[in-house]
C-alpha cells in the first residue's frame, strides 16, 4: 500500500512538473520583453508624396531627434511601402520606446518638445492640420518585440 502511494505521488509530481514546463515557456523563459514599437500607417495624397517626404526630412526629423534627445523615444524610422491598393499605406512611420511605462503621460512630454520646436502647442496643432491636406493617417499599431534567447 505504501509503495503504491509512493508511485502515485511520484507520478503526480511528474505530471505537475511537466505541466509547469509549459508555464515556464509561456512565462518568458525563451524570450524577454523587448522594446515597444509603434507603427503609423500613412497614405500620401496623389501628387504630394515628395511634399510629405520633405516634411519628414525636415520638421519630423527635428521632432523625432528632439524626442530621442529628451529620452522619450529610443529610435525611429521611415519606411516607404509598396501600396497595393488605394487604401494601403505608402509610408510607415516607426517609433520605438524603451518599455510600456515610457508611454505613460507621453502626450504632455511630447507637447513640451513640440512647444520648443513649433513655438506653441497651438502652432503644432495647426501644422498637423495642414499636413492633413497632403496625407491621410490610416491607423497605427503598438506592439512589443519578443527578444528570443
N, C-alpha and C positions, 0 to 999 in steps of 0.2 A: 504494500500500500504506500509506504513512504517512498519507495523507488518510483512508483507511478506518479506520485505527487511531484517529485523532483523532475521527472521527464516532462510532465505537463508544465511546470514552472519554467524549465529551460526552453521549451517550445514557445511558451507565451512571451518570454524575454526576447527570443529570436524574432518573433513576429513584430514585437514592439520596436526593436532596433531597425528592422527592415522598413517599417512604416516611417520612422524618423529619418531615414536616409532620404526619402522623397521630400520631407520637410526641409532638410538641410540644403538640398539643391534649390528649393523654392526660396529659401531664406538668404540667398546670395552667396553661397559658398563657391560657386563657379563664376561669379561676377561681382563687381562692385558698382555702386552708383557713380555714374559719370556726370558730366555737365548737362545742364538744361539747355535745350536748343529750341528757339522759336523760328519758324519759317513763315514769312508773309508772302502770299501769292498775289502778284501784280500783273495786270494786263494793261499795256500801254494803248492809248487811243491811236488808231491808224494815222500814220504820218508824224507821230510825236515820240517815237522810240528814242531818237537821238536827243531830243529835248529832255526827256526823262533821264537818260544816261548822263547828260551834262549835269543835271541837278544832283544825281547820285555822286558824281565825281567831285562835286564842289561842296554844296551845303550838307548833304547827307554824310559825306566822308568826314567833314569837320565835326558834325554832331556825334557820329559814332566814335571818332577818336577822342572827343572830349568825354564821352560816357566811359570809354575804356580807361582814360587817364584818371577819372574820378573813381574807378574801381566798381562801376555799376555793371559793366559787361566784361567778359574775358576775351571775346573775339567777335568778328563779324565778317560776312562775305556777301557778295552779289553774284548770283548765278543767272546766266542767260539760258533760257529754256526753249526748246523747240515746241511751239504751240501747235497742237494737232487739230484744234477746233477753235471757233471764236470764243468759247467760254474757258479755254485753258490759259494759264498764265504764260507770259513770255519772259518774266523776271521773277526770281525768288530771292527775297532778302532774308538772310540767315543771321540771327543774333544768338550768341552763346553767353550763358550765365553760369556762375560757379555752382549754384545749387538752387533748390526751390526757395530757400529763405531769401535769396537775392532778389526775388520778385516782390517781397513784402514792401509796401509803400513805395514802389518803384516810380509810380506816376509823379509824385511830388519831387522825387530826386531828379527825374528827367526834366521836370519843369524848371528846376534850377539851372540845368545845363542849357535848356532852350532859352531861358532869360539871358544868360551870358552871351549866347550866340546871336539871338534874334532881337534882343533888347527888352522883350516882354513876352509873357505867355500869349497875350492877345496877338502880337505880331506873328508868333509861331503858329497860332491857330489860323490866321489869315493866309499864311504861306501854305499851310496844309490844305485849306480850301482851294487855293489857286492851283495846287497840284492835281486836284480832282478834275481839272479840265484836260489833263494830258494822260491820266491813268485811272484805273479802277482797281480798288483793293478787292480781290475775290474772296479773301478769308485768310486765316492763319491757323497754325497748329503748333502747340507747345508739347515737347516730348523730352524724355531723358535718355541719354546714352547709357547703355549697359556695357561696361568695360569688362570683357571676358578675361579670366585669369589664365 
